[in-house]
Amino acid sequence: MRSNVKPEKMGILDGKKAAEYYKEEIAREAAEFTRRTGKKPYLVTILVGNNGASETYVASKLRNSEKVGFNASLVRFEDTVTEEALLGKIDELNASEEVDGILVQLPLPAHIEEKKVIMRISPLKDVDGFHPESLGKMLIGLPTFLPATPYGIMELLDYYKVETEGKHCVVMGRSNIVGTPISLLLSRQGNPGNCTVTITHSRTKDLETITRQADILIVAVGRPEFVTADMVTEGAVVIDVGIHRIADKNRKSGYRLVGDVKFDEVAPKCGGISPVPGGVGLMTIVGLLKNTLEAAKRRTLPS
Ligand SMILES: Nc1nc(=O)c2c([nH]1)NC[C@@H]1CN(c3ccc(C(=O)N[C@@H](CCC(=O)O)C(=O)O)cc3)C=[N+]21
């Protein structure tokens, strides 16, 4: 199938491998934290309803939290839960001495206002980095919790020593939790960083002309296999943030996972590409774990 692949040119940015490396580092630091304080970092995840994909992600967050030596628990609500009850639970977790991090899995049912929920989480426990205080601090470069996915992407670029200095980075997508924050992080001073960033979105004219100018292409458009080979220049580094379940009768599960990038045709052109599965999703969990450890340290240890 991939007969035209030049192996020396195509680097897979393997999120599993990078995540394993970071998780070992987190586990060592968590053990040190526990030795000093007698407690484990503690993450509470709230899941409303029983969306199949959310179940998978939440299970992975719990499994990985325990793997690195955290306490982790899941609070479940029916999708008929009132906004008031959900906010009440958040208040309780905010006030709890034991809880270090709170994550409310998105999306939420339509009758619950996501913004209200996000804003209710204490910024001290906002390990998703979605609270306006966290995002505001990020904007002016103060220490804070970075949103987990952009944080994970920065760690992936760092792990593979992708050169970013002075490069043109095109970010496709302008969401609050991926496109906008990753644009900011990559344009900032630092390594990874110091990129010239262009943001594209659904109203962008002549999209391919812009994406073809990217040295680094971050794709977070939320559309299965949207990016095709003609949109990418030879040698570019492509980071695929999308994850979609496509019906597939040949699989036992009944579906397969694809990203926002048509991997088989884009990969042969790339200097590097993150696959789906096995790419950014696993690094998102790393971002979350790092934030949770940091939250525990800030709440417990004298600075
Ligand atoms: N409050 C909140 N925080 C989030 O961070 C958040 C969220 N809501 N809602 C949904 C998105 C999506 N997300 C993923 C996490 C892990 C994988 C992951 O582990 N993916 C595996 C495969 C997973 C599978 O088998 O389905 C992989 O790509 O290899 C994917 C996606 C976190 N999100």
The ligand as a Gaussian input file, in Angstrom:
#p B3LYP/6-31G(d) Opt

LIG

1 1
 N      -12.984000      17.871000      29.711000
 C      -12.435000      17.229000      28.699000
 N      -11.096000      17.103000      28.626000
 C      -10.510000      16.440000      27.584000
 O       -9.261000      16.331000      27.520000
 C      -11.353000      15.859000      26.587000
 C      -12.745000      16.025000      26.715000
 N      -13.248000      16.719000      27.765000
 N      -13.576000      15.505000      25.765000
 C      -13.094000      14.752000      24.646000
 C      -11.660000      15.059000      24.278000
 C      -10.980000      13.939000      23.533000
 N       -9.916000      13.464000      24.390000
 C       -9.132000      12.327000      24.155000
 C       -8.369000      11.737000      25.140000
 C       -7.680000      10.562000      24.894000
 C       -7.705000       9.954000      23.659000
 C       -6.989000       8.675000      23.447000
 O       -6.478000       8.069000      24.368000
 N       -6.960000       8.166000      22.199000
 C       -6.351000       6.894000      21.867000
 C       -7.373000       5.858000      21.417000
 C       -8.693000       5.909000      22.130000
 C       -9.732000       4.942000      21.534000
 O       -9.434000       3.750000      21.393000
 O      -10.864000       5.409000      21.235000
 C       -5.410000       7.096000      20.706000
 O       -5.579000       8.112000      19.992000
 O       -4.545000       6.266000      20.506000
 C       -8.445000      10.551000      22.656000
 C       -9.136000      11.733000      22.903000
 C       -9.919000      14.187000      25.532000
 N      -10.865000      15.149000      25.508000

